[in-house]
Amino acid sequence: MTEGRPTFPVEPWSLTEIGLDHASLAVNESVFALANGHIGMRGSFEEGEPVVVPGTYLNGFFEERPLPYAEAGYGFPEQGQTVVNVTDGKLIRLLVGDTPLDLDYGEIVSHRRTLDLRRGVLRRTTEWRSPNGRTVTVTSTRLVSLRRRSIAAIEYAVECTDGHGDLYVALQSDLLANEPVESGSEGDDPRAAAALARPLVSELAVARGQRAVLVHRTKRSRLRMAAGMDHVVEVPDTSTEDVEATDDLARFTLAARLPQGSSVRMVKYLAYGWSSRRSAAALRDQVEGALATAKLAGFERLLREQREVLDAHWLHADVEVEGDEEMQQAVRVGVFHLLQAGLRAERQPIPAKGLTGPGYDGHTFWDTETYVLPALTYIAPEAARDALRWRHSTLELARERAGVLGLRGAAFPWRTIRGEETSGYWPAGTAAFHINADIADAVVRYHNATLDEEFDRDHGAELLIETARLWASLGHFDAEDGFRIDGVTGPDEYTAVVDNNVYTNLMAQRNLREAAAAAERQPDVAGRLEVTEEEVAHWLRAARLMRVPWDNRLGVHMQSEAFTHHQEWDFEGTPADHYPLLMHYPYFDIYRKQVVKQADLVMALHLRGDAFTAEEKAADFAYYEARTVRDSSLSATQQAVVAAETGHLELAYDYWGEATLTDLHNLHGNSGHGLHIASLAGGWTVAVAGFGGMRDHDGRLQFAPRLPERISRLRFRLNYQGRCLLVAVTPTEATYRLSEGEPLDVHHHGRRITVSEHEVVAEIPPAPQVEPVCQPAGAAPRRRGKA
């Protein structure tokens, strides 16, 4: 599938498609997706065509597939997991006379779709002239409810506008299972989703009146799901209705006569549910009950509820950017999709693509804890809590995996949907143990930001203890009394199975210390888990003696042991069309040279910035900037944050644009298979941690704000320990104020200030003078220019 780069008018609170751009069809299906953390619906048209990937997804609902290996090995996962395109309820096919409305045929007089970020709906208006000359205007409003977790709804109206007299139309409202979809394959790209042919087996199909329900189960994973629809119709003249249900298709048909200038209106209510245990009858009853209450509430009530939920969240989540209108729009689009991915996930994972497409097989990775949860912790803490509770619910599987690997504690999976390891590539999967420390880091951040004692007692402390146990058994003390963690892969997948990866070691160091603190803080939990004083002492000694490789000759940290001794990559001799490198060069060649896929040690400069001096950060950033090719969408965010901290503000601004516009500009050429949720979260992260300079080491909020030349004002909010902190930054000063809560001590450029409901204004010192840094040939950030 070849994907284009869409264009959108710059608007502060919406994203609009004007006209039909076939080259960008798949990307627009992703960016116009609606979700609530439980249901995800891509932005395909109600009429069903034109379409590239029509997907509808339920969080946690997947099918298993065997993982093939040329040569099997001990501990290799045997089963993969792939998200299923479930029963499609978006479909409302329209026949104008006897001609189906298809935007590929006839004439599009005008077309406009808008994603409304305040109201949480997708609105569409299309004026279309059929091949036989009849003209209709179709309007629709689609929502996936943020208040009613199992509900979606579509208002669909057709008006006769051509002046040629009465018009007969038919609307076919469908539930369609086992919908034919493109496989998701992008050439030989291993990131693409695996194809699943007809994964759903029918168990129940019922229809009566204007309502229908289909119940299906998967063949291998044995999960069961139900989809239901009900309708309210308004017709101006005579009409007929019919409903039917077969194994994979339920259809409600409305035929109506439209006098000139009149319209027919249909509201379609949808309900979804799934379970690994409940019966087909129970799921049918569940969705029918949800449909009944949604229909009773009415579409206007659903719209009001959606606006109320988003109004409450935007009060804490909004980032205001002055001086760059495109960036203002992009940051809000990113935060909107972040909220959609997490608000109602409720003990289900937040996948790398959210629920916007089948990319990465619908898997959850470490970027949930490292990119998504840091933002949600401060703008929607209840969503961060629920994501961590999901991790805790998979703890027994992680313990089992550690046992298979001969380790203590818990070994969380590199990629998964339900909690089992499903990565078939050992060096970049199982060896990437840093995910344990990433989870621990998210636990610590959430607890420090919320002081949620119940979470700490019931979930957090146990996660910290079991992840610490993994490090204690994975690492060892060497003859010089240092603590080593060998044979692991850090965030940089171009340097795999290495010794003493700095990011991994420093994150593990924090994990060990925080586990010791949790054991002291929660003695009942420590007792239940049989934590001994000797074990805690071992953790603290390992943390104190953690090996952090340093190159005395170059005056920089080694990303991993001996990394700076490796051969340099020939960037000048690498053609521009040979990126990403993993698609054009053997891993053997990549692994043994100084080339970095994505920020690794640079990420440590951000997340473990308390372990480095300012001089070390400047030197390390310059060294690794020249070797990082950003073949991952995860990189630009971290490079932007550290660039801002080390004084490279304009470079940080360029990386901010790259991270935030990853999907709106389709910069990686694969947004059609789903949005890059972590990169979208990066829009918030760079604003707050980059230009706002926010750090939360040891639970203490620190700010060191500085703005790039283009931005005249930046304003953001943080939820922190029952308070709402507002921060406003200009080129010369920062203003801090609490809109809720008791006074709070924070640090501004190293100086302690007390923030209350009264504004505190602090001067911003000049940025340090820095030498320019360089990137590999062909890997400079995608600069957006000054205009």
N, C-alpha and C positions, 0 to 999 in steps of 0.2 A: 504494500500500500504506500503510495507516494502522498505525503501530506504537504499542504501549502502553509503559508503564513497568513493567518487572518488579519484583518484590519478592523478596528473598532473606533468609533468616535470617542473622544476623550470627554467623559462625564464623571462627576464626583461620586455618584451613588448608584451607577448602573453600568451595564455592559450591553451594547446593542449591535445586532447584526442588521445591516441594511442591504437588501438584495440577497440573492442566493449565489454563494461562491462555492462551486463544486470542489475545487482544490482544497478548500478548508473545511469541508463538510465533517470529516471525522474529528478534527480539532474542536469545532464548534459543538459537536455532540458531547465532548468532554467538558468544555468550559461552561456550557449551559446545563450541566447535570444538576439535578436537585437530589438532596439526601438529608437524612437526619441522624445518621449513625447506625440505623437499623435497616432502612430501605434506601436504595440508591437507584435513581432513574436517569439514564443518559438523555441528553437533549435531542433525541431523534423526533421527527415529526409525528403528529398523531396519525396522519394518513399512512404511515409505515414506510413510505418511499418518497424521495430518495433517502437511502440510509447506508452507512458503512458498518457501524457496530451498534445494534439497537439496544444494548444491554439493560437489564433490570437485575439488581443484586440484593441479596439479603445477607447482612453481616454474619459471618461465621458459617454460612451454608456453602458446602463444597462437595466435590466428588474426589474420590481417591483414584490414583492411577499408579501402576508399577513404575519404579524408577529403573531404567535400563543402565547397565554397566558393561563396558567391554570386558573388564576384569573386576570381579567382586572383591571386597575386602572386609575385614572384621570391622564392625561398627558402622558400616555404610547404611544409611536409611533405605528401607525397602519400598516405602510408599510415598508418592507425591500427593499433594493436595492442590486442587484447582477450583477457583471460584466458579460457580454455575450461573449462567444466564437463566434466571428463573422465569416463571410465567409472566409474559408481557401484558400489562394492563393499560399501557399508554395508547393503544391502538383505537382510533375512531376513524374508520374509513368513510369517505364521502363520495357519493355518486351524484353528479349534477346531470339530471336527466338519466341517460344511460352511460355517462362518461365518468370514470373515476378521476377524482382530483389527484394529480401527480405533478409535482412541480417540475419534473423533467419533460412534461408534455403541455400542450396548450401554451398560454402566454401569461407570464407573471407581470401583471400591471404594476403592482407594488408589493413589497414584502419587508416586514420588520419584526425582529424578535428582540426582547429586552429582558435581561436578568436584573431584577429589582433587588438590590442588596439590602434595602431597608424593610421591604415587605416580604422578602423570601419567596418570590414567585417568578415564574417565567411567563411573560406575556407575548402574544404573537398576533399580528394582523397581516393577512395576505389577501390581496385582491387578485383574482385569477379568472382568466377568460378561457373557456374550454375550446377545443378544436371546432365545435359546432357553433361557436359565437356567443354562448351564454356566459354571463359574468356574475360571480358571487364574491362576497367579502366574507372571509373566515376569520374569526377572532377566537383566541383561546387563552385561558389562564390556568397554569398548572402549579400545584404545590405539593410538597411532601411535608407533612405536618411535623413541626418541631415540638408541639405539645402532645399530640396523640401519636405515639410511637409507631403504631401499625397502620396509619392512615395516610393515603394520598388522594388527591382529587383533581379533576379537570373540568373546567367550565368551557364548553365548546358551542359556538354560535355560528350560524350561516345566514347571511342576508342576501336577498336577491336585489341586485343593483343595476341591471342592464337596461331597464325600461322596455323589455320585450314581452311583458305579460307574465302570467303565472308560470311558476317553475316547480317541477317535481324533483324532490331530492330524497335520497336514502342515506341514513347514517347507520353504519355497522360498528357497534362497540364490542370489542373483542377482549377475551382472555386467551392468550396463545402460548402454549407450552412447547418446548423443544423447537423453538424458533431457529431457523437456519441463520447462522452468524459466520462472519469471517473468522478464520482461525486465530487471528491475532498475530500471526507470523509476520515478522519483519525481516525477510531474507533469512540469514543465518544468525540473527541477533538472539543470543541466549536469554535476553531479558524478556522476550515476548512470552505471552501466555500460551500454554499448551491448549491444543484443540480438544474439544470434547464433543462427540457426536451423539445427539439424542440421549442426554444423561438422565432424563426424568421418566419414571414409570408411573402411569396413571393408576390411581387407587379409587378415586371417587369423582364423579361429575354430576352436579345437580343444578337445576334451573327452575325458577318459577317466577311469574310476574315479570319484574324488571331486574331480578337478581339472579346471579349464578356464582357457583363456587367450584373450583377445581382443586383436587388434592393429589399430590405426586410425592414419590420418594426417589432417592438416588439409588443406583444399582449397587455400588460398592460401599459407600460410606453409610448407607442405610439411614440417611436423614430424611425427614418428611416435612413438606411445606404445603401450605394452602394459600390460594389467592381467591379473593372474592370481589365482585363488583355489584353495584346497585346504581339506580339512575333516578333523576328527576327531569322531566321534559316539559317544555312549554312550546306549544305549536299554535300558529295563528289560524289554522284552518283544519281541514280534514286530515287524518293521519291513521296509520295502522302500526301495530307493534307485534313483535314476535321474539321469542327467546328459545335458545336451544343449547345443549351442552353435550359434547362428546369427549373422548379421552383427553385430547390435547387442545380442544377449542370450545370455548363458550362464546355465544354471540347473542347480543341484543340488537334487534334491527328496528329502526324507526323510519317509516316512509311518510313524507308530509308534502302537502301542496303549499307553496309559498306564493301568495299574491305579491304583485310588484311592490317593492319597498319593505316587505315584511321579513321576519327572521324566525328561525327555529333555534331554540336554546336547549342544550342538554348539559346536565351536571352529572359527571361520572364519579362515584365514590369507589375507592379501592381500599382493600384491607389485605395485609400479608401477615403470615405467621409461620414459624418453623419450630421443629423440636426433634431431638434425638430419641425421645421416649414416648411422647404422647401419641394417641391413636389418631387415625384419619378422621373419625367422627368428632373427637375432641377438638382437633384443629379446625374442622369445618364450623363447629359451633363457635369457636373463638373468633373467626373472621366474620361470621354472620352477626355476632353480637357487636363487634367493633363497627361494622357497616351500619347497623341500626342506630347506634348512638351518633355516628358522624352524620348520617342523613337527618336525624332529628335535630341536630345542631344547625345544619344548613351551611351552605357554602360561604355566605357572608360571615358567619360566626367563625368558620375556619380561617378566613382571611384576617379577621380581627385578632384571633389568637396568635397567628403567625407574626403579625406586626408587633403584638405585645411582647412576645418572647424575644424578638430581635431588638426591640427598643431597649429592653432591660440589659441585653448583652452588649449592645453597642455603647452603652454608657461606660462600660469598663474596657471594651475591646478596641475602640476606635483609635486609630493613629492619624493625626492631622498633619499634613505636609503642605507647606506653602513654598511656592517657587517652582514646582514641577507638577503640573496637573496630571500628566500621564502616570507619574509615580504615585500620586495620591489615589488615582483610580485603581492602579495595580495592587497597591498594598491592601486596599479595602476588599478587592476581589479575593486576594489571598486569605485574609482573615475570615471572610464569609465562608469560603470553602473549608477552612480549618474548623470553624464552628459546625458546619454541616457534617464534617467527618466525625466529630467527637461528642456532640451535645447529647445524643440519645443512644450512644453505643452500649452503655449499661452492661458492663462486664463482658463485652466482646472487644476484639482487637481493633486498632485503627490501622487499616492496611496502608501500604506505601502509596497506593492510588486512591485512598479513600474508597468510596463506592461509586467511582466515576468511570471505571473501565476495567478490562480484564488483564491489564499489564501486570507483569511479575506474578501471574497466576492468582492475583488477589492476596498475596502474602503480606504479612507483617514482618518488618525487619527491626534492626536496632535504631533506625532513624525515628521511629515513633518516640522512643524515650529521649533521644538526643536532640531532636529538632522540634517535634510536635508538642510534646508534653511541657518543655520549658515555657512555651508560649501559653498553652492552656492553663498551666499552673497559675499564671498571673492574670488571665482574662476570663477563664471559665474553670475554676479549680475543681468543681464537682466532676467535670469531664476528665480531668487529669486523674482524679481519685479513682474513677470507674475503670479507666484504662489500666491503672496499676493493680486494681482488684482483679482484673482479668488475668494479668500476669501471675498474681498470687494463686488464682484458681488452677493454673497449669503447673504449679510447683511440684506436684508429685511426679508428673511426667519429666520435669527437669531433673529431679532426683534420680529417676530411673535412668535417664540418659547419662548422668554423671557416673552412675554405677557401671553402665556398659563401657564407659571410657576408663574405668579404673580409678575414678576420682571421688572425692567426698563432696558433700553439699549438693548444689544444683548446677547443672549445665543447661542454660536456656538455649533454645534453638536459634540458629541463624535466620532461618525463614520458616514461617509456619502460618497456619490458619487456626488450628485447634490447640496447638501446643507441642506436637511432635516435630522433631527435626525432619525437614523435607528437602534440604539442600543436598544435591547429589555431587557437588564439587567440593571435596574435602578441604583443599587449601584456603579457599575463600569462605567456606562455610563453617564446618566444625572447628577449624583452627582459629576462627575469629572469636575467641573467648571474651573479648572486651565487651560483648553484649551484656555479660553479667554485671560488669561495673557500670555500664550505661544505665541498666535498670536500677541499680543501687543509687546512682547519682540522681535519677529522677525521683526515687523514693525520698532521698534526703532533701532535695529541693522542695518537694511538695510539703513535707512535714515542717520544714523551717518556715515556709511561706504561709502555712495555715494553722500550725500548732494543733493539728487534728489528732488528738489523743486516742480516739477510738480507732482510727486507721493505723496509727503507730502500734497499738496493742494487738489488733486483730490481723494486720497484714504487713505493715512496714518493717517491724523489727525482725520478723521471721524471714522476709526477703533479704534483709541485710545480713543476717547471720548465715543463711545458707549460701549466699553468693560469696561471702568471706571464706567460708569453708572450702569452696572450690579453689580460690587463690592459694590458700594455705597448702592444699594438696598438689596443686599444679606447679607451684614454684618450689625452689629449694635454696638453702644457704650454701654458698660456695666456700672454698678454702679460705678466702679472705673475709669471711663473715658477712658478705653481701647477700641480698635476697634476689634471686634471678627467676624470671619467668621466660622459659625457652620454648621454641617451636610453636609460636603463635602468629596470627596474622592481625595486624592493626587495621584501622580504617582504610589505609591505602592497599587496595587489592593488587597493585602492581609490584608489591614487595611482600611475598607470602612466606609463611612458615619461617619466621625469623626469631632471633633471641632478643629479649629485652626491648621490645617496642616501647618507646617512651610514653606514648599515649596510653597504652594498655597498662604499663607499670604504674604510672601516676594515678590513673583512675582506680586501679586495684588498691593502691596505697590509701586513697580516700575511703574506698569500700571497707578495707580492714579496720581503719580507725573508727568509722561510723558504726560498724558492727559492734565494736567494743563498747561504744557509747550506748548503743541500743540495748545491749545485754545488761548494762548497768541501769539504764532507764526503765527497762521492762524485765525485772527479775523473774516474774512468773513465766514469761515467754522463754527466757533463757533456761529456766529450770525444766520446762516441758521439753525443750530441745537438748537438754543435757549438756549445756555449755559449761565448761569448767574454767577455773581460774587459770590453769595452765594453758588452755586453748586461747583464752583472751590474751595472755602474755605472749603467746606465739604470734598472734595477729599483730600486736603492737610492735614486737621486735621486727617482724617482716616489713611492716610499714616504715619503721625507722631506718632500716637498712636496705630499702628498695633500690635496686640498681637502675641508674639513669645515665646511659652512655653519653660521653662528652668527647669531642675531638679537640685536643689542646692545640694542634697545629692550625686548624681553621677557626677556632674560637666559637664553635657552634655545637649544639647537641646533635648527636646522631639519631636519625629517626628510629633506627634499631641498630643493634650491634654491628659495627663495621660498615654501615650504610655509606658513609662518606668516603670509604675506600673503594667502592664499586666503580666500574667503568662508567663514564658519562654517556648518556644517550645522545645520538647524533640528531639533534633537533633540526639543524640547518638542512640536513639531508632527508628529512621526513616530509613527504608530500602532504599538502593540506587535506587531500581527500583520503589520507591514511589514518585519520582520527575517526572514531576512537581506536586506539592502538590495538586493543584486544581483538578487533575484527580483522587486523591485517598483519599481525606479527605473532609468533609463537610465544606462549607464556614463558618458556625457558629463556628466551632472549630478554623479555621484559623484566623478569624476576631478578636478573643478575646485574642490572644497570640502575643508575641513578635517574629514575623517571618515576614521578608520583602521579597516580591517577586522580586523587582527591586529597584535600587537606587532611593531614594525619598529625604530624608533630605540630603543625599550625593550629589544629583544633585543640591540642593540649595547651597551647599558649592562651587559648580562650577559656576552656572549661577548667583547667588547672593553672590558671594564671597566677595563683598564689604561690606556685612552686618555682617561678622564674623572676629574675630581676628585669628591670626595664631594658637594660643593655642587652641581656640575653634574648629578650623578645625581639628587639630590633635586628639583631644579627641573625637569629634563627629565621625570622620572617623573610629577610632578604635572600638568604641561602635557598630556602625551599620554594620561594616564589619563582626562582629561575628554573625550577625543575618540576613544577606542577602543571600538568596539561589539562586538568579539569575535564576528564572523560566521564565524569559523574556530575549530575545536577546537584549533588550534595556539597560540592566544593566551594562555590562562589560565596555562599553565606558566611562560612567560617573565614575565608580569606578577607571578606569585607570587614568583618568584626575586628580582626587583628590588624588589618591595614588602617582602620580608623584609630585604633589604640596606639599604633606606632607612628602616627602622624601623616600617613599617606591618605589624606582625606579624599582627594579626587579619585584615586584608585579605588577606595572603598565605595565611593559613589557609583563608579562604573560597575563594580561587582554587585552592588545593591540592585542596579537595574537588571543585570543578568539573572540574578536569583529570582527577583520578583516577576520578571517578564518571561520566565522560562516557558510557560504554557501560553500566555497571551501572544507571544511571538513565535511559539513552537521552535525554540532555539535548538532543541536536541532532536527534532524531527520525529518524535514519537508520542506527542501529546494526544494523538488520536486514540491511543489505547489507554488513556486515563491521565489525570493530572498528577503532577509531582507534588504531593501534599507537603513533604518536608521542605522543598524549595519555596513553596508558597508561604509556609510558616516563616521562612527566612526573610520575607519582607518585613514582618514584625520584628524579628530578631535583630536585623541590621539596624532598624530604626532605634530600637530600645537599647540593645547591648553594644551596637556599633557607634552610632552618632549620639545616643544617650549615655553611652559608657557605663551601662548598668552591669554590676557584678554582684553575685550573691554568695560568695565564698563564706563558709561557716555561718550561714544564716544572717549575715549582716549586709544590708543594702548599701552599695557604693555607686556613685555616679561620677563620671568624668566626661561630660558632654562637650562635643565640638561638632560644628556643622561644616559640610563641604560648601564650596562657593555658591552652588546653584540653589541651595535650600536657605530660605530666609527665616523660616520658623518651623519648629517641630514640636508637636504636643502629643503626649501619650499618657495612659493611665495604668496603674498596677493595683491589683488586689493583694494586700499583704497583711496577714495576721489580723483580719477583721477590719482593716482600713482600706480606703480607696485613696491612693496617692496620685496626684496630678503633677506632671512634670512638663514644663514648657521651656524650650530652648531657642535662643536667638544667637546670632554670631558673637554677641558680647556678654550675655548673661543667661542664667537659668533661674527659673522660678519654680518653687516647690510649694504645694499646698495639699492639705487633706480635705476631701469632701465628706469623708466619714471616718469616725474612729478617734481614739486617743492619740496624743502627740507621739511622734516617732523620731528617733535619732537615725540619721543617715549620714553618709560622708559625701562631700562634694569636692572632687579633686584633692582628696586627702584630708579635708577639713570637716570636722563634725559639726552638723547643724541639727537643730530640733525643728521638726515640721509639725504644724498644727493647722487649724482652719484658716489661719492668717498666712498670707503669702510670705515666703522667705526668698529673697532675691540674692543670688550669689554671682559674683563676677567669674567669667571664664578666662583663665590665663591663656596667653598665646600658644599656639601649637608649636611643638619643637621643630627646629629646622632639620630636615632629613635629606639624605641622598636618595635620588630616585632608585627604584628597584626595577628589575626587568623580568619578563616572562619568557618561556621558551618560544622560539620562532613559530609563529602561527597560533599561539595560545594566549595572546593578549585578551583582556576582557572585551566583550562586545560593547564598545563605547556607543553611547546614545547621542553624543554631541551636546552642544550648548543651547540649541534652539528648542 
